[in-house]
Amino acid sequence: MTNLKHMNLICVIFLVLSISLVNPTTDVAGQQTRLEVTGEPTTLNAGFNTTVIITIFNEFEPIYDVDVSVSFPESQTTTVSPVVIGASNWKIERMGMGENITIKPLIFVTESAAGNAYPADISISYTRLGYISPSSETHTIGFYAKGQIIMIAYDFIVEVEPAYEGNERTRDNPVLADVGSMITVTGSLLNKGNVPAMFTNVTIIPNPILILQPESTSYLGEVDPNSPAPFTLEVKTSPHTKDGNHTILIKVEYQDQESKTHSFEKELTVYIFKTQVQESQTTSEKIIEIIRQNLLFVIIGIIIFIFLVALLIKRLSKRGVESEEFPA
């Protein structure tokens, strides 16, 4: 009798294990979910197309005639839901146990959708070996629509005070600047995205060759889409700077709607040199310089001077002889 009870208990345990293997865990809606589905990124670029990578893992058993579709149900909070551009349905003949497949739907959401969340339905149907009717399951992936800020800096002009002849403001020819010169940089920012950039700031990064001024930073605040924002920066060159090409780095920093800080840098090249100041010449140096510049005339003058002196000496000598011959 006891053995019979043990046999019945073993049969019950075996039956429970068999049911648990045939009928896997169910989701909150009571639907059986034998497959695992993940997607990334879950942030959609509002106003642009976003490619999403959806991966389906099969840790269940071999399945056949797999059909996968991606769709967005109508939103209850917004008038326009995201849409799948191009293919929204994929078919796979077989997925073995332990295998996975990857699909890449292209999803578009309008600019007005920025700041809203949207669920996407990943519907999967397949056939199991030995079953006539296909199985199906639906997985949900949540997406968030985010506005875009695409900031560019352009139209840079570098000016130096005092100015030097030949100071051409081109990309290939660096601007000339004397030590201690004031350098003025002007330019513009353009937000090519679809949401404003907040707390925008443009500044010259500290550098040993530069002496920063209060005007070395320009606060622009909010930069709206497609509205150029001009700026002006000023900085002095250090008197201890060595001659040569030097790089000035300009940093642009701003925040997005989620208060995340973004930044990028722009490089400008300036050739800095030290002006050679000539010392005042002494009187003797000035005379020597004049002689060098008029050497030919000086030589001729000396010859004439020597000739006249010799002639004078000869005449004086002749008069002396005559006075000796005819004494008074």
Backbone torsions as a table, in degrees:
resi	resn	phi	psi	omega
1	MET	NA	-42.7	179.0
2	THR	-63.2	-41.4	179.3
3	ASN	-63.0	-34.9	179.2
4	LEU	-66.3	-39.5	176.9
5	LYS	-62.5	-42.1	179.0
6	HIS	-63.0	-39.8	179.4
7	MET	-65.2	-41.1	177.8
8	ASN	-63.7	-40.3	179.4
9	LEU	-63.8	-41.3	179.2
10	ILE	-64.2	-40.0	179.3
11	CYS	-64.2	-40.1	178.9
12	VAL	-64.1	-45.1	179.1
13	ILE	-60.9	-43.5	179.7
14	PHE	-62.3	-40.3	-179.6
15	LEU	-65.2	-42.2	178.8
16	VAL	-63.0	-44.1	179.2
17	LEU	-62.6	-39.6	-179.9
18	SER	-63.9	-41.8	-179.8
19	ILE	-65.6	-40.5	-179.0
20	SER	-65.9	-30.6	179.1
21	LEU	-76.5	-38.9	-178.3
22	VAL	-75.9	-34.8	-178.3
23	ASN	-114.0	94.4	-178.2
24	PRO	-68.7	-179.2	-177.2
25	THR	-62.4	153.7	-179.3
26	THR	-113.7	158.1	178.1
27	ASP	-85.1	-175.3	-175.5
28	VAL	-64.2	-23.7	-179.5
29	ALA	-87.9	1.9	-179.7
30	GLY	86.3	4.6	-177.7
31	GLN	-86.2	138.3	177.4
32	GLN	-72.9	130.7	179.0
33	THR	-123.4	96.7	-179.6
34	ARG	-90.1	-17.8	-177.9
35	LEU	-109.3	157.0	177.6
36	GLU	-113.0	131.2	-176.4
37	VAL	-124.6	130.9	175.7
38	THR	-131.7	157.1	178.5
39	GLY	-146.4	146.3	175.8
40	GLU	-156.4	146.8	-4.7
41	PRO	-76.6	163.0	178.0
42	THR	-100.6	8.4	175.9
43	THR	-107.5	124.6	179.1
44	LEU	-99.4	137.9	179.1
45	ASN	-82.5	107.2	-178.2
46	ALA	-61.9	128.9	-178.6
47	GLY	88.5	-2.0	-178.1
48	PHE	-134.8	167.6	173.3
49	ASN	-85.3	140.8	178.7
50	THR	-128.0	125.9	176.2
51	THR	-86.9	122.1	-179.0
52	VAL	-109.8	134.2	178.6
53	ILE	-99.3	115.1	179.1
54	ILE	-110.3	125.5	-178.4
55	THR	-115.2	133.1	179.9
56	ILE	-114.8	120.7	-178.7
57	PHE	-102.4	136.7	178.4
58	ASN	-117.6	101.1	176.2
59	GLU	-110.5	21.6	-173.6
60	PHE	-98.7	-80.1	-179.4
61	GLU	-161.0	167.2	177.4
62	PRO	-59.3	133.6	178.0
63	ILE	-127.0	158.7	-172.1
64	TYR	-133.1	162.7	177.4
65	ASP	49.2	52.9	-177.0
66	VAL	-76.9	130.3	-179.8
67	ASP	-125.2	121.4	-176.8
68	VAL	-120.9	132.2	175.9
69	SER	-133.5	148.5	-179.9
70	VAL	-121.9	131.7	179.8
71	SER	-151.9	158.9	176.3
72	PHE	-115.3	120.2	176.7
73	PRO	-68.6	157.7	178.9
74	GLU	-60.3	131.2	-178.5
75	SER	-79.0	143.1	179.3
76	GLN	-86.4	-16.1	-174.9
77	THR	-105.3	-24.6	-178.7
78	THR	-124.4	157.9	-177.5
79	THR	-79.7	-27.8	-176.1
80	VAL	-122.3	126.4	176.4
81	SER	-99.6	160.0	175.1
82	PRO	-61.3	155.0	178.3
83	VAL	-129.7	150.1	176.3
84	VAL	-89.5	121.6	179.8
85	ILE	-88.0	129.3	179.2
86	GLY	79.3	-138.2	-175.1
87	ALA	-66.3	133.7	175.7
88	SER	-127.8	5.1	-178.1
89	ASN	-137.7	136.4	-178.1
90	TRP	-134.1	143.1	-179.3
91	LYS	-123.0	134.6	178.9
92	ILE	-129.7	131.9	-175.6
93	GLU	-67.7	-42.3	-174.0
94	ARG	-153.1	143.1	171.4
95	MET	-130.1	116.2	178.9
96	GLY	-77.6	165.4	177.1
97	MET	-65.4	129.8	-177.8
98	GLY	89.6	-3.8	179.2
99	GLU	-92.3	166.2	175.4
100	ASN	-143.4	156.6	175.6
101	ILE	-125.5	155.5	-178.7
102	THR	-128.0	130.4	174.2
103	ILE	-120.8	154.1	-175.8
104	LYS	-130.3	78.7	177.6
105	PRO	-71.3	145.5	176.4
106	LEU	-100.5	119.2	-172.1
107	ILE	-115.7	133.4	177.4
108	PHE	-117.5	138.7	175.0
109	VAL	-137.8	140.6	-174.7
110	THR	-70.3	164.1	178.6
111	GLU	-61.6	-35.9	-178.0
112	SER	-66.2	-13.7	-178.4
113	ALA	-83.5	-4.8	-177.6
114	ALA	-56.8	131.9	178.9
115	GLY	95.3	-2.7	-178.7
116	ASN	-107.5	156.0	177.5
117	ALA	-107.5	145.0	-177.4
118	TYR	-138.7	133.7	174.1
119	PRO	-90.7	140.7	175.5
120	ALA	-112.3	136.1	178.2
121	ASP	-94.7	123.5	174.9
122	ILE	-105.7	100.2	-177.3
123	SER	-95.0	129.7	-176.7
124	ILE	-130.3	126.8	172.1
125	SER	-122.2	148.2	-177.6
126	TYR	-160.8	167.2	179.0
127	THR	-114.5	135.1	177.3
128	ARG	-98.7	148.2	-179.0
129	LEU	-63.4	124.5	179.4
130	GLY	92.8	-1.3	179.3
131	TYR	-112.3	139.8	179.6
132	ILE	-84.2	-48.9	-177.6
133	SER	-80.1	138.3	178.5
134	PRO	-72.4	153.8	174.3
135	SER	-98.9	155.5	179.1
136	SER	-146.5	152.0	175.8
137	GLU	-153.2	151.6	-179.4
138	THR	-124.7	129.5	177.7
139	HIS	-113.4	150.1	-179.1
140	THR	-117.8	131.3	175.0
141	ILE	-120.2	127.9	179.6
142	GLY	-87.3	134.6	178.1
143	PHE	-121.5	151.8	178.5
144	TYR	-122.0	128.2	179.5
145	ALA	-88.2	124.6	-176.3
146	LYS	-122.7	133.9	175.8
147	GLY	-69.3	157.4	-175.7
148	GLN	-112.0	139.7	170.7
149	ILE	-117.4	117.2	178.0
150	ILE	-119.7	96.8	-173.3
151	MET	-98.0	131.0	175.4
152	ILE	-127.9	151.5	176.1
153	ALA	-116.4	135.9	-174.5
154	TYR	-152.9	177.8	177.5
155	ASP	55.4	46.4	178.4
156	PHE	-75.9	133.0	175.0
157	ILE	-131.1	130.2	-179.9
158	VAL	-113.8	126.9	178.6
159	GLU	-125.4	146.6	-176.6
160	VAL	-123.1	138.4	175.5
161	GLU	-124.3	117.5	3.5
162	PRO	-74.5	154.5	-179.2
163	ALA	-84.4	152.7	178.7
164	TYR	-122.8	143.9	-180.0
165	GLU	-64.0	134.5	-179.0
166	GLY	88.9	7.4	177.3
167	ASN	-75.7	78.3	-176.9
168	GLU	-83.5	128.4	-178.6
169	ARG	-89.0	81.1	178.9
170	THR	-128.2	166.4	-179.7
171	ARG	-70.6	-34.4	-174.8
172	ASP	-84.5	-29.6	-178.2
173	ASN	-105.5	112.4	-179.6
174	PRO	-67.4	150.6	-179.9
175	VAL	-74.2	140.6	178.5
176	LEU	-86.1	136.8	178.1
177	ALA	-144.5	131.8	175.9
178	ASP	-80.2	156.1	175.6
179	VAL	-61.2	138.1	-177.4
180	GLY	84.0	1.1	-179.8
181	SER	-75.0	154.3	173.3
182	MET	-93.9	122.8	179.8
183	ILE	-105.3	128.0	177.7
184	THR	-114.0	126.9	179.7
185	VAL	-116.0	124.6	174.6
186	THR	-118.5	151.1	179.6
187	GLY	-170.5	-172.3	-179.3
188	SER	-142.8	149.1	171.7
189	LEU	-109.1	145.9	176.8
190	LEU	-135.9	123.9	176.3
191	ASN	-91.7	104.9	-178.4
192	LYS	-89.8	10.1	178.7
193	GLY	-87.5	-153.1	-176.3
194	ASN	-129.7	6.0	173.7
195	VAL	-134.2	153.6	-177.4
196	PRO	-67.3	147.8	169.8
197	ALA	-92.6	133.1	-174.9
198	MET	-106.2	151.9	175.1
199	PHE	52.5	45.9	-177.8
200	THR	-74.9	134.4	-176.3
201	ASN	-140.3	135.7	177.2
202	VAL	-120.8	128.7	-175.8
203	THR	-146.8	153.4	174.4
204	ILE	-87.6	126.5	-178.3
205	ILE	-72.4	134.7	179.8
206	PRO	-53.3	142.9	-175.4
207	ASN	-152.4	137.9	-179.1
208	PRO	-58.1	-24.1	-178.4
209	ILE	-84.4	-3.8	-174.3
210	LEU	-120.0	151.0	171.4
211	ILE	-114.6	106.8	-175.4
212	LEU	-69.8	147.5	178.9
213	GLN	-117.9	166.3	172.9
214	PRO	-57.0	-29.7	179.4
215	GLU	-81.5	4.7	178.2
216	SER	-76.9	-4.7	177.2
217	THR	-127.7	137.9	178.8
218	SER	-129.3	117.6	179.2
219	TYR	-93.9	120.0	-177.2
220	LEU	-103.1	-17.4	178.6
221	GLY	71.4	-126.0	-177.5
222	GLU	-86.5	128.0	177.0
223	VAL	-114.4	108.4	-177.8
224	ASP	-75.6	158.1	177.8
225	PRO	-60.4	138.1	174.6
226	ASN	58.5	29.5	176.6
227	SER	-125.8	103.6	-178.9
228	PRO	-56.6	138.2	179.6
229	ALA	-121.5	100.6	-179.8
230	PRO	-74.6	155.4	177.7
231	PHE	-147.5	159.2	178.3
232	THR	-136.1	133.5	178.9
233	LEU	-127.0	146.6	178.3
234	GLU	-131.5	143.8	179.0
235	VAL	-155.9	151.7	177.2
236	LYS	-105.4	150.4	174.7
237	THR	-86.5	143.2	-177.8
238	SER	-73.9	142.3	177.5
239	PRO	-67.8	-12.7	-178.6
240	HIS	-98.4	11.3	-178.1
241	THR	-75.6	136.8	177.0
242	LYS	-80.6	153.7	178.3
243	ASP	-62.8	144.8	175.1
244	GLY	137.1	179.1	178.3
245	ASN	-76.3	134.2	179.5
246	HIS	-131.4	147.0	-178.0
247	THR	-102.0	131.4	173.1
248	ILE	-105.8	123.5	-179.9
249	LEU	-99.7	129.6	177.8
250	ILE	-114.5	126.1	-177.0
251	LYS	-106.0	130.0	175.7
252	VAL	-109.8	126.3	-176.6
253	GLU	-133.6	140.7	-179.5
254	TYR	-157.1	169.6	178.1
255	GLN	-119.8	148.7	176.4
256	ASP	-93.7	-172.7	-176.6
257	GLN	-69.1	-15.0	177.4
258	GLU	-98.5	14.0	178.8
259	SER	64.6	22.6	173.8
260	LYS	-87.5	135.3	-177.2
261	THR	-89.4	133.4	176.9
262	HIS	-124.6	151.0	179.8
263	SER	-155.3	157.3	171.6
264	PHE	-151.2	164.6	-175.9
265	GLU	-122.1	152.3	177.8
266	LYS	-126.2	136.2	-178.5
267	GLU	-103.8	136.4	173.2
268	LEU	-127.8	139.9	-178.7
269	THR	-107.3	132.4	178.6
270	VAL	-130.5	133.2	174.9
271	TYR	-92.3	117.3	-178.0
272	ILE	-108.1	133.8	-179.4
273	PHE	-140.4	164.5	179.0
274	LYS	-107.6	124.3	-179.0
275	THR	-65.9	133.3	177.4
276	GLN	-84.9	113.4	-179.2
277	VAL	-99.8	121.8	-178.6
278	GLN	-79.2	136.2	177.2
279	GLU	-76.6	151.9	179.9
280	SER	-67.1	136.8	-176.0
281	GLN	-82.6	147.9	174.7
282	THR	-78.9	172.2	-178.7
283	THR	-62.9	-44.0	-180.0
284	SER	-63.6	-39.0	178.8
285	GLU	-65.7	-37.5	177.5
286	LYS	-64.7	-41.7	179.0
287	ILE	-62.8	-43.9	179.3
288	ILE	-62.5	-40.7	179.3
289	GLU	-63.6	-39.5	178.4
290	ILE	-66.0	-41.1	179.2
291	ILE	-62.4	-41.3	179.9
292	ARG	-63.4	-39.3	-178.7
293	GLN	-73.5	-22.0	-178.1
294	ASN	-127.0	41.9	-174.2
295	LEU	-60.4	-42.3	-177.8
296	LEU	-61.2	-46.4	-179.7
297	PHE	-67.8	-32.1	178.6
298	VAL	-66.0	-42.8	-179.7
299	ILE	-63.8	-44.9	178.9
300	ILE	-61.8	-40.3	179.1
301	GLY	-62.8	-40.5	179.3
302	ILE	-65.3	-41.7	179.4
303	ILE	-62.0	-45.4	179.3
304	ILE	-62.0	-40.1	-179.8
305	PHE	-63.0	-44.7	179.9
306	ILE	-63.5	-41.5	179.2
307	PHE	-62.0	-43.4	179.8
308	LEU	-65.9	-40.4	178.4
309	VAL	-64.1	-43.0	179.2
310	ALA	-64.0	-40.0	178.5
311	LEU	-64.1	-41.1	179.2
312	LEU	-64.8	-42.9	179.5
313	ILE	-62.8	-38.8	-179.5
314	LYS	-65.2	-41.6	-180.0
315	ARG	-66.4	-42.7	178.4
316	LEU	-63.4	-37.4	178.6
317	SER	-66.5	-39.9	-180.0
318	LYS	-65.2	-40.9	177.7
319	ARG	-63.9	-35.8	179.2
320	GLY	-66.0	-38.7	179.6
321	VAL	-67.0	-43.0	-179.8
322	GLU	-63.2	-38.0	178.6
323	SER	-67.2	-28.8	177.4
324	GLU	-74.0	-35.4	-178.9
325	GLU	-74.6	-32.1	-179.8
326	PHE	-120.8	82.7	-179.3
327	PRO	-70.7	157.4	-178.4
328	ALA	-79.1	NA	NA
